[in-house]
Amino acid sequence: HFRIIETPEMGNLEMGHHCDYSDLQSLYFNLLYDDSSEETQLACVEVIQRVLGHTTPDILVRTRSQWIRCLQYLLLHVNTDVREAFCAQIGIFVQQPIVSCLFLDEDATEKSYERNFVDLIAHSLATAKDLLVIQTLLETAAEVMVAVDITSELFLFSLFLLIDQLDHPNLIVRVNASRLINRSCYIHVKGGFAMLLS
């Protein structure tokens, strides 16, 4: 029988991996925030699922503020292509353990992680003035509805967010909100929102 002897170097591999990955994550954020290159930003957005998918829960918790800042930045990005590319990737943020690691309040009596996540989108919506930005944010909420189960709080909170926009003073926003509600509900239930209510 062979015995595997763990050398000090092997014992440090895991710790070294965490350090290396944190360094790579820092490099990732530096590239993402580099406004001089749209191609670089788009490439960063396109690999965001891989970056988050390979991040361990303890690193997610430790880098929570960086990821929340990243979300805020991309939700309101001035470039339409970058915003739309991010909208298509939003589903990774609502997967476990990512969403709970990034959005769970340390005080359990506070809001749920689902509420905190949707509140981030709602806050972006409240501050957005440009119609194109508002449209992308509505599509982002709809993408969240599609990415989660119909019984999820994330689905419900995102639905409420879109319903709130039916009172928006701009007709285009109201029409788009209505269309997105029906489309997102229809993906889960044939007959869409009307069937969901019945």
Disulfide bonds with the S-S distance in Angstrom:
none
